């Protein structure tokens, strides 16, 4: 995996610990596993970040930080991944989630017309909200599990590839260096 790339762009533990508004967390941010970039912490970060990306809720980054701490995932990566859902990507993502939920509940897909009134909100909340959240939880669970498995697979494949490459270099190096015969040293000294 692009470990160097992640280290370059993710904030350092010292930088995050220096943010005064996070001092209420105390020693939690000093847990080294929250900052390590290894197969397990990165895969868990994708699990947390991708899951929360598909859930329509406010303060996704706060939830991502909380779950990253709980699951011992890479904290900065978990928080950064929720930005997959942003003002540009949210409408198609959540509409897709709504359609999945409506299909599972065997409800017709409603046309979206937004009115800023309490009567519209209270009347449409159940019609839109239940399929939206059901679809969101299903899509989030499938996407997060898939992301977790893909990261595990890609990381292992990269490690195996690097290991094979080092093995080939060692073999080439051994073949390139001339070997001396055990009896050759005895003949030269006499």
C-alpha positions, 0 to 999 in steps of 0.5 A: 500500500502507499505507506509513504503517500499516507505518511506524507499527507496525513497529519502527525500525532504531534500536530493533532495533539497540539490542537487545543480543542482536543485536549479534553480527550486526554491520553486517548490521543497518545495511543500509538495504534491510532497513528500506525500505518499497517495493514490492520489499522488501515483496513479498519480505518477504511471499514469505519470511514467508508461505513460512515460515508454512506450514513446520512448524519451530521458530524460524520467526522466526530463519529469517525474519530469516535469509532476509530478510537473504539476499533483501534483504527488509524484515526486520521485516515478514518476521519479523512475517508468520510469526506468521500461524502461531500456536498457534491457526492451526497445527493447521488449517494443518498438518492441511491441509498433511498432507492435501495431502501424503497426497493427492499421495502417494496415502496414506490420511489417518491419524487423529491420536492423539498418544501421548508415547512414543518408539515411537509417535513413531518409528513415526508419524514417517515416516507423518505426517512425509513427507506433512506436509512435502511438503504444507507445501512445496507449500502454502508455495511456492504461497502465498508466490508468490501473496502476492508477486504480489498485493503487486506488483499491489496496490502498482502499482495504488495507485501508478497510482491515486495518479498518476491522482488527481494528474493530475486535480487538476492538470487541475482546478487549471489549469481553475480558474485564469483564463488571461490572453491574451497581448495583454491585458497590452499593452492594459492598459499603454497 
